[in-house]
Amino acid sequence: MNILVLNASPKGKNSTTLQTALYLEALFTEHKFTVLNVGQKIKVYEKDIQPVREALINADIIMFSYPVYTFIAPYQLHRLIELIKSDGVDISGKFATQITTSKHFYDVTAHKYIEENCFDLGLKVIRGLSADMDDLLTEKGQNEAKMFFEQLIFSCENNIFVTPPSVPEKKEKSIYRPSLPESKKNKRQGRGNCYKLRRG
Ligand SMILES: Cc1cc2nc3c(=O)[nH]c(=O)nc-3n(C[C@H](O)[C@H](O)[C@H](O)COP(=O)(O)O)c2cc1C
C-alpha cells in the first residue's frame, strides 16, 4: 500500500515522532512509504499546495505524524489541514491514521482534533498510535508500534474504520412558561409604594 506520512513536526527529519514511521518503513518493506516534511515546509505549501495534493491523491493511507505541543497538534498541522480543505482536493474514501509522540498530556485531545478533521474530509479513520517520546527505545514500545501497524493494514484490507459520531437530533428549545396566571397590576398601588419607600 502507498502510505503518505505527513510529518508535521517543525523539527523535520530530526523529529522523534518521525522515527516511529521510519521504523515501520524498515520493518514492513512490502509497503511504500512517502514522507513529506509538512511541518518544516508549511510556508512553501502555503504558496503552492500542488506537491501535497499530488501526494494525497497517490496515497492509500494518509498517516499524520506529529508531536503534541502545548496540548494540541502543532500549528503547522492545523494550517496544513486548512490548506487541504480550501484546496478542495477530493481524498474522500481513503484511509487515515495518526502517530504521535508526547508525554501523554492532552494527546487524546490532539487525536480527536485530527480524527474530526478527517471526518470532515470524508476519510476513513483508523485509530492512531499515541506513543511516549521514549517508547521506541524499549522493546515494549517497538512491539506496540508493530502491532499498531499490523492492525492498521488489517483494518484497511477488511474496510474496518471509525465512523463519525451521529449528530443528536435537535431538541425543541425549552421556553420558560409561568405556571400561575398573572395577576393584574394596580398602577396606583405601585406608585404609592414607591412614595412610601422614598419617605421611609
Ligand atoms: C514546546 C513544547 C510543548 C510540548 N507540549 C506538550 C504537551 O502539551 N503534551 C505532551 O504530552 N507533550 C508535550 N511536549 C513533548 C513533546 O510532545 C515530545 O517531546 C515529542 O516527542 C516531540 O516530538 P518531535 O520530536 O516529533 O517534535 C512538548 C514539547 C515541547 C518542546
The ligand as a Gaussian input file, in Angstrom:
#p B3LYP/6-31G(d) Opt

LIG

0 1
 C        7.169000      23.429000      23.325000
 C        6.763000      22.018000      23.672000
 C        5.475000      21.771000      24.089000
 C        5.078000      20.464000      24.425000
 N        3.797000      20.245000      24.832000
 C        3.418000      19.001000      25.184000
 C        2.078000      18.763000      25.634000
 O        1.233000      19.637000      25.716000
 N        1.743000      17.491000      25.962000
 C        2.647000      16.463000      25.927000
 O        2.287000      15.373000      26.300000
 N        3.918000      16.658000      25.480000
 C        4.329000      17.895000      25.117000
 N        5.605000      18.106000      24.666000
 C        6.515000      16.952000      24.489000
 C        6.581000      16.553000      23.004000
 O        5.315000      16.111000      22.544000
 C        7.585000      15.426000      22.798000
 O        8.852000      15.872000      23.158000
 C        7.604000      14.908000      21.369000
 O        8.199000      13.626000      21.379000
 C        8.371000      15.786000      20.385000
 O        8.241000      15.191000      19.111000
 P        9.009000      15.663000      17.801000
 O       10.483000      15.434000      18.041000
 O        8.464000      14.783000      16.718000
 O        8.695000      17.108000      17.539000
 C        6.019000      19.404000      24.341000
 C        7.324000      19.677000      23.904000
 C        7.702000      20.958000      23.581000
 C        9.106000      21.225000      23.115000

